[in-house]
Amino acid sequence: MKKIIIIASLAACTLMVTSCNKPSQDQTSENIEEIQEDMEQKREQLAHDLKELRNEIDKKIEDVSDRLENAGEETKEGLEEAKEELTGQRTKLDKMIDDVEDATEDTWDDIKDGAENTYNDVKKEFEKLGDKIEDAFDA
């Protein structure tokens, strides 16, 4: 009889431990929702950052266009080259913005990594081009 009580007690304890460790359906749904919300927030922030950089490039393209009107021949060549490069960088950002906005849960990790790399690369190139534009105009 003692053995039956001990076995029954062990079975009850095992059942309690197992049920405590197993997440409920509600907890699982909440975790999925949190992950989706987090992904959406990161996606929106990344799209916002990319659009902000694109706006900066648009302003610089406009600035270069204005400077081209009054630039000498030597300066024009450098400014036109810089404007072309800026336009290429803007095109990269436009494509990446579309990719970020169209990302799904399945593609998000790859898109996020690519978008962050594109942002960093374009930002560096934009800063170099800004210096190049100033140097060309100062010459």
KACOR-V361943 format. One record per pair of residues at least 12 apart in sequence whose C-alpha atoms are under 10 Angstrom apart, sorted by the first residue. I is the first residue (numbers start at 0). J is the second residue. Records with the same first field share a line. If there is no record, write none. Layout:
BEGIN
I: J + J
END
This chain:
BEGIN
34: 104
35: 104
38: 102 + 103 + 104 + 107 + 108 + 111
39: 100 + 102 + 103 + 104 + 107
41: 99 + 107 + 111
42: 96 + 99 + 100 + 101 + 102 + 103 + 107 + 110 + 111 + 114
43: 99 + 100
45: 95 + 96 + 99 + 100 + 111 + 114 + 115 + 118
46: 92 + 95 + 96 + 97 + 98 + 99 + 100 + 111 + 114
47: 96
48: 96 + 115 + 118
49: 89 + 92 + 93 + 95 + 96 + 99 + 114 + 115 + 117 + 118 + 119 + 121 + 122
50: 89 + 92 + 93 + 95 + 96 + 118
52: 88 + 89 + 92 + 118 + 121 + 122 + 125
53: 85 + 86 + 88 + 89 + 90 + 91 + 92 + 93 + 96 + 118 + 121 + 122
54: 89
55: 89 + 122 + 125
56: 82 + 85 + 86 + 88 + 89 + 92 + 121 + 122 + 125 + 129
57: 85 + 86 + 89
59: 81 + 82 + 85 + 86 + 125 + 128 + 129 + 132
60: 78 + 79 + 81 + 82 + 83 + 84 + 85 + 86 + 89
61: 82
62: 82 + 132
63: 75 + 78 + 79 + 81 + 82 + 85 + 129 + 132 + 133 + 136
64: 78 + 79 + 82
66: 78 + 132 + 136
67: 79 + 82 + 136
70: 135 + 136
71: 136 + 138
73: 135 + 136 + 138
74: 132 + 134 + 135 + 136 + 137 + 138
75: 135 + 136
76: 135
77: 131 + 132 + 134 + 135 + 136
78: 128 + 131 + 132 + 133 + 134 + 135 + 136
79: 132
80: 128 + 131 + 132
81: 125 + 127 + 128 + 129 + 131 + 132 + 135
82: 128 + 132
84: 124 + 125 + 128
85: 121 + 124 + 125 + 128 + 129
87: 121
88: 117 + 118 + 120 + 121 + 122 + 124 + 125
89: 121 + 125
91: 114 + 117 + 118 + 121
92: 114 + 117 + 118 + 121
94: 114
95: 110 + 111 + 113 + 114 + 115 + 117 + 118
96: 114
98: 110 + 111 + 113 + 114
99: 111 + 113 + 114
END
